[in-house]
């Protein structure tokens, strides 16, 4: 995979992504939404927190924003609340992974 890793080893966004959004397959995610979704897929809690801090959104608002943007792509909710935080809906995990990589 030649795509750059958006969330660095420290869990922060590289400077190159600081001022731009990311559009993939007609889905336009902000850099913070993309980083949060990547961290969510990886189970990277620190990366999720960093993306939320960069966006100034709560996890509920971030999940709503991501779900709204992915709804047209998937036709359903992509992220749901679980007992220990948000998770990507298992039925769509593979599609979401393909979208953000």
TIRO-2110 file (N, C-alpha, C; in Angstrom, 1 decimal):
// TIRO-2110
0.8, -1.2, 0.0, N, 1, A
0.0, 0.0, 0.0, CA, 1, A
0.9, 1.2, 0.0, C, 1, A
0.7, 2.1, -1.0, N, 2, A
1.5, 3.3, -1.1, CA, 2, A
1.0, 4.5, -0.5, C, 2, A
-0.2, 4.4, 0.1, N, 3, A
-0.8, 5.5, 0.8, CA, 3, A
-0.1, 5.9, 2.1, C, 3, A
0.1, 7.1, 2.3, N, 4, A
0.8, 7.5, 3.6, CA, 4, A
0.0, 7.2, 4.8, C, 4, A
0.7, 6.9, 5.9, N, 5, A
0.0, 6.7, 7.2, CA, 5, A
-0.4, 8.1, 7.7, C, 5, A
-1.6, 8.4, 7.8, N, 6, A
-2.1, 9.8, 8.2, CA, 6, A
-1.8, 10.0, 9.6, C, 6, A
-1.9, 9.1, 10.5, N, 7, A
-1.6, 9.2, 11.9, CA, 7, A
-0.2, 8.7, 12.2, C, 7, A
0.7, 9.6, 12.6, N, 8, A
2.0, 9.2, 12.8, CA, 8, A
2.2, 8.4, 14.0, C, 8, A
3.4, 7.9, 14.3, N, 9, A
3.7, 7.1, 15.4, CA, 9, A
3.4, 7.7, 16.7, C, 9, A
3.4, 9.0, 16.8, N, 10, A
3.0, 9.7, 18.0, CA, 10, A
1.5, 9.9, 18.2, C, 10, A
0.8, 9.5, 17.1, N, 11, A
-0.7, 9.7, 17.2, CA, 11, A
-1.1, 11.1, 16.8, C, 11, A
-0.2, 11.9, 16.2, N, 12, A
-0.6, 13.2, 15.8, CA, 12, A
-0.6, 13.3, 14.3, C, 12, A
-1.3, 14.3, 13.8, N, 13, A
-1.4, 14.5, 12.3, CA, 13, A
-0.1, 15.1, 11.8, C, 13, A
0.4, 14.6, 10.7, N, 14, A
1.6, 15.3, 10.1, CA, 14, A
1.2, 16.7, 9.6, C, 14, A
2.2, 17.6, 9.6, N, 15, A
1.9, 19.0, 9.1, CA, 15, A
1.3, 19.0, 7.7, C, 15, A
1.7, 18.1, 6.9, N, 16, A
1.2, 18.1, 5.5, CA, 16, A
-0.3, 18.0, 5.4, C, 16, A
-1.0, 17.4, 6.4, N, 17, A
-2.4, 17.2, 6.4, CA, 17, A
-3.1, 18.3, 7.2, C, 17, A
-2.4, 19.2, 7.8, N, 18, A
-3.0, 20.2, 8.8, CA, 18, A
-4.0, 21.1, 8.1, C, 18, A
-3.9, 21.4, 6.9, N, 19, A
-4.8, 22.4, 6.3, CA, 19, A
-5.6, 21.9, 5.1, C, 19, A
-5.7, 20.6, 5.0, N, 20, A
-6.5, 20.0, 3.9, CA, 20, A
-7.4, 18.9, 4.3, C, 20, A
-8.4, 18.7, 3.5, N, 21, A
-9.3, 17.6, 3.7, CA, 21, A
-8.9, 16.5, 2.8, C, 21, A
-9.5, 15.3, 3.0, N, 22, A
-9.2, 14.2, 2.2, CA, 22, A
-10.4, 13.7, 1.5, C, 22, A
-10.4, 13.5, 0.2, N, 23, A
-11.5, 13.0, -0.6, CA, 23, A
-11.2, 11.7, -1.2, C, 23, A
-12.0, 10.7, -0.9, N, 24, A
-11.7, 9.3, -1.4, CA, 24, A
-13.0, 8.8, -1.9, C, 24, A
-13.1, 8.3, -3.1, N, 25, A
-14.3, 7.7, -3.6, CA, 25, A
-15.5, 8.5, -3.4, C, 25, A
-15.4, 9.8, -3.6, N, 26, A
-16.5, 10.7, -3.5, CA, 26, A
-16.9, 11.1, -2.0, C, 26, A
-16.1, 10.6, -1.1, N, 27, A
-16.4, 10.9, 0.3, CA, 27, A
-15.3, 11.9, 0.8, C, 27, A
-15.8, 13.0, 1.2, N, 28, A
-14.8, 14.1, 1.6, CA, 28, A
-14.8, 14.2, 3.2, C, 28, A
-13.7, 13.7, 3.7, N, 29, A
-13.5, 13.7, 5.2, CA, 29, A
-12.5, 14.8, 5.5, C, 29, A
-12.7, 15.5, 6.6, N, 30, A
-11.6, 16.5, 7.1, CA, 30, A
-10.5, 15.6, 7.5, C, 30, A
-9.3, 16.2, 7.7, N, 31, A
-8.1, 15.5, 8.1, CA, 31, A
-8.4, 14.9, 9.5, C, 31, A
-9.1, 15.6, 10.4, N, 32, A
-9.4, 15.1, 11.7, CA, 32, A
-10.3, 13.9, 11.7, C, 32, A
-11.3, 14.0, 10.8, N, 33, A
-12.3, 12.9, 10.7, CA, 33, A
-11.6, 11.6, 10.1, C, 33, A
-10.7, 11.9, 9.2, N, 34, A
-9.9, 10.7, 8.6, CA, 34, A
-9.0, 10.1, 9.7, C, 34, A
-8.3, 11.0, 10.4, N, 35, A
-7.4, 10.5, 11.4, CA, 35, A
-8.2, 9.7, 12.5, C, 35, A
-9.3, 10.2, 12.9, N, 36, A
-10.1, 9.6, 13.9, CA, 36, A
-10.6, 8.2, 13.4, C, 36, A
-11.0, 8.2, 12.2, N, 37, A
-11.5, 6.9, 11.6, CA, 37, A
-10.4, 5.9, 11.5, C, 37, A
-9.2, 6.3, 11.1, N, 38, A
-8.1, 5.4, 11.0, CA, 38, A
-7.7, 4.9, 12.4, C, 38, A
-7.7, 5.8, 13.4, N, 39, A
-7.4, 5.4, 14.8, CA, 39, A
-8.5, 4.5, 15.3, C, 39, A
-9.7, 4.7, 15.0, N, 40, A
-10.8, 3.9, 15.4, CA, 40, A
-10.6, 2.4, 14.9, C, 40, A
-10.3, 2.3, 13.6, N, 41, A
-10.1, 1.0, 13.0, CA, 41, A
-8.9, 0.3, 13.6, C, 41, A
-7.9, 1.0, 14.0, N, 42, A
-6.7, 0.4, 14.6, CA, 42, A
-6.9, 0.2, 16.1, C, 42, A
-7.9, 0.7, 16.7, N, 43, A
-8.1, 0.5, 18.1, CA, 43, A
-7.1, 1.4, 18.9, C, 43, A
-6.7, 2.5, 18.3, N, 44, A
-5.7, 3.4, 18.8, CA, 44, A
-6.5, 4.5, 19.6, C, 44, A
-6.7, 4.3, 20.9, N, 45, A
-7.4, 5.3, 21.7, CA, 45, A
-6.7, 6.6, 21.8, C, 45, A
-5.4, 6.6, 21.9, N, 46, A
-4.6, 7.9, 21.9, CA, 46, A
-4.8, 8.7, 20.6, C, 46, A
-4.8, 8.0, 19.5, N, 47, A
-5.0, 8.6, 18.2, CA, 47, A
-6.3, 9.2, 18.1, C, 47, A
-7.3, 8.5, 18.6, N, 48, A
-8.7, 9.0, 18.6, CA, 48, A
-8.8, 10.3, 19.4, C, 48, A
-8.2, 10.3, 20.6, N, 49, A
-8.2, 11.5, 21.4, CA, 49, A
-7.5, 12.7, 20.7, C, 49, A
-6.3, 12.4, 20.1, N, 50, A
-5.6, 13.4, 19.4, CA, 50, A
-6.4, 14.0, 18.2, C, 50, A
-7.1, 13.2, 17.5, N, 51, A
-8.0, 13.7, 16.4, CA, 51, A
-9.1, 14.5, 16.9, C, 51, A
-9.7, 14.1, 18.0, N, 52, A
-10.8, 14.8, 18.7, CA, 52, A
-10.3, 16.2, 19.1, C, 52, A
-9.1, 16.2, 19.8, N, 53, A
-8.5, 17.4, 20.3, CA, 53, A
-8.2, 18.4, 19.1, C, 53, A
-7.8, 17.9, 18.0, N, 54, A
-7.5, 18.7, 16.8, CA, 54, A
-8.7, 19.3, 16.2, C, 54, A
-9.8, 18.6, 16.4, N, 55, A
-11.1, 19.0, 15.7, CA, 55, A
-11.9, 19.9, 16.7, C, 55, A
-11.7, 19.8, 18.0, N, 56, A
-12.5, 20.5, 19.0, CA, 56, A
-13.9, 19.9, 19.0, C, 56, A
-14.1, 18.6, 18.6, N, 57, A
-15.4, 18.0, 18.6, CA, 57, A
-15.4, 16.9, 19.7, C, 57, A
-16.6, 16.6, 20.3, N, 58, A
-16.7, 15.5, 21.2, CA, 58, A
-16.7, 14.2, 20.3, C, 58, A
-16.6, 13.1, 21.0, N, 59, A
-16.6, 11.8, 20.2, CA, 59, A
-18.0, 11.6, 19.6, C, 59, A
-19.1, 12.0, 20.3, N, 60, A
-20.4, 11.9, 19.7, CA, 60, A
-20.6, 12.8, 18.5, C, 60, A
-20.1, 14.0, 18.5, N, 61, A
-20.2, 14.8, 17.3, CA, 61, A
-19.3, 14.3, 16.2, C, 61, A
-18.2, 13.8, 16.5, N, 62, A
-17.3, 13.2, 15.5, CA, 62, A
-18.0, 12.0, 14.8, C, 62, A
-18.5, 11.2, 15.6, N, 63, A
-19.2, 10.0, 15.1, CA, 63, A
-20.4, 10.4, 14.2, C, 63, A
-21.1, 11.4, 14.6, N, 64, A
-22.2, 11.9, 13.8, CA, 64, A
-21.7, 12.5, 12.4, C, 64, A
-20.6, 13.2, 12.5, N, 65, A
-20.1, 13.8, 11.3, CA, 65, A
-19.6, 12.8, 10.3, C, 65, A
-18.9, 11.8, 10.8, N, 66, A
-18.4, 10.7, 10.0, CA, 66, A
-19.5, 9.9, 9.4, C, 66, A
-20.5, 9.5, 10.3, N, 67, A
-21.6, 8.8, 9.8, CA, 67, A
-22.4, 9.5, 8.7, C, 67, A
-22.5, 10.8, 8.8, N, 68, A
-23.2, 11.6, 7.8, CA, 68, A
-22.5, 11.6, 6.5, C, 68, A
-21.2, 11.7, 6.5, N, 69, A
-20.4, 11.7, 5.3, CA, 69, A
-20.3, 10.3, 4.7, C, 69, A
-20.3, 9.2, 5.5, N, 70, A
-20.2, 7.9, 4.9, CA, 70, A
-21.6, 7.3, 4.6, C, 70, A
-22.7, 7.9, 5.0, N, 71, A
-24.0, 7.3, 4.7, CA, 71, A
-24.3, 7.2, 3.2, C, 71, A
-24.0, 8.2, 2.4, N, 72, A
-24.2, 8.0, 1.0, CA, 72, A
-23.3, 6.9, 0.4, C, 72, A
-22.1, 6.8, 0.9, N, 73, A
-21.2, 5.8, 0.4, CA, 73, A
-21.7, 4.3, 0.8, C, 73, A
-22.1, 4.2, 2.0, N, 74, A
-22.5, 2.8, 2.5, CA, 74, A
-24.0, 2.6, 2.5, C, 74, A
-24.7, 3.6, 2.6, N, 75, A
-26.2, 3.5, 2.7, CA, 75, A
-26.6, 3.1, 4.1, C, 75, A
-25.8, 3.3, 5.1, N, 76, A
-26.1, 2.9, 6.4, CA, 76, A
-25.1, 3.6, 7.4, C, 76, A
-25.3, 3.4, 8.7, N, 77, A
-24.4, 3.9, 9.7, CA, 77, A
-23.1, 3.1, 9.7, C, 77, A
-22.0, 3.8, 9.7, N, 78, A
-20.7, 3.2, 9.7, CA, 78, A
-20.1, 3.0, 11.1, C, 78, A
-20.4, 4.0, 12.0, N, 79, A
-19.8, 4.0, 13.3, CA, 79, A
-20.9, 3.9, 14.3, C, 79, A
-20.7, 3.1, 15.3, N, 80, A
-21.8, 3.0, 16.4, CA, 80, A
-21.1, 3.0, 17.7, C, 80, A
-21.9, 3.4, 18.7, N, 81, A
-21.5, 3.4, 20.1, CA, 81, A
-21.5, 2.0, 20.7, C, 81, A
-20.4, 1.6, 21.3, N, 82, A
-20.3, 0.3, 22.0, CA, 82, A
-20.0, 0.6, 23.5, C, 82, A
-19.9, -0.5, 24.2, N, 83, A
-19.7, -0.3, 25.7, CA, 83, A
-18.5, 0.5, 26.1, C, 83, A
-17.4, 0.4, 25.3, N, 84, A
-16.2, 1.0, 25.6, CA, 84, A
-15.8, 2.1, 24.6, C, 84, A
-16.8, 2.7, 24.0, N, 85, A
-16.5, 3.8, 23.0, CA, 85, A
-17.1, 3.5, 21.6, C, 85, A
-16.7, 4.2, 20.7, N, 86, A
-17.2, 4.0, 19.3, CA, 86, A
-16.4, 2.9, 18.6, C, 86, A
-17.1, 2.2, 17.7, N, 87, A
-16.5, 1.2, 16.8, CA, 87, A
-17.1, 1.3, 15.4, C, 87, A
-16.3, 0.8, 14.5, N, 88, A
-16.9, 0.7, 13.1, CA, 88, A
-17.8, -0.5, 13.1, C, 88, A
-19.0, -0.4, 12.5, N, 89, A
-19.9, -1.5, 12.4, CA, 89, A
-19.2, -2.6, 11.7, C, 89, A
-19.2, -3.8, 12.2, N, 90, A
-18.5, -4.9, 11.7, CA, 90, A
-18.9, -5.2, 10.2, C, 90, A
-20.1, -5.1, 9.9, N, 91, A
-20.6, -5.4, 8.5, CA, 91, A
-19.9, -4.5, 7.5, C, 91, A
-19.4, -3.3, 7.9, N, 92, A
-18.9, -2.3, 7.0, CA, 92, A
-17.4, -2.1, 7.2, C, 92, A
-16.8, -2.8, 8.1, N, 93, A
-15.4, -2.6, 8.5, CA, 93, A
-14.5, -2.7, 7.2, C, 93, A
-14.6, -3.8, 6.4, N, 94, A
-13.8, -3.9, 5.3, CA, 94, A
-13.9, -2.8, 4.3, C, 94, A
-15.1, -2.3, 4.1, N, 95, A
-15.3, -1.2, 3.1, CA, 95, A
-14.7, 0.1, 3.7, C, 95, A
-14.9, 0.3, 5.0, N, 96, A
-14.3, 1.5, 5.6, CA, 96, A
-12.8, 1.5, 5.6, C, 96, A
-12.2, 0.3, 5.9, N, 97, A
-10.8, 0.1, 5.8, CA, 97, A
-10.3, 0.5, 4.4, C, 97, A
-11.0, 0.0, 3.4, N, 98, A
-10.6, 0.2, 2.0, CA, 98, A
-10.7, 1.7, 1.6, C, 98, A
-11.7, 2.4, 2.2, N, 99, A
-11.9, 3.8, 2.0, CA, 99, A
-10.8, 4.7, 2.5, C, 99, A
-10.3, 4.4, 3.7, N, 100, A
-9.4, 5.3, 4.4, CA, 100, A
-7.9, 4.9, 4.1, C, 100, A
-7.7, 3.9, 3.5, N, 101, A
-6.3, 3.5, 3.2, CA, 101, A
-5.9, 3.9, 1.8, C, 101, A
END
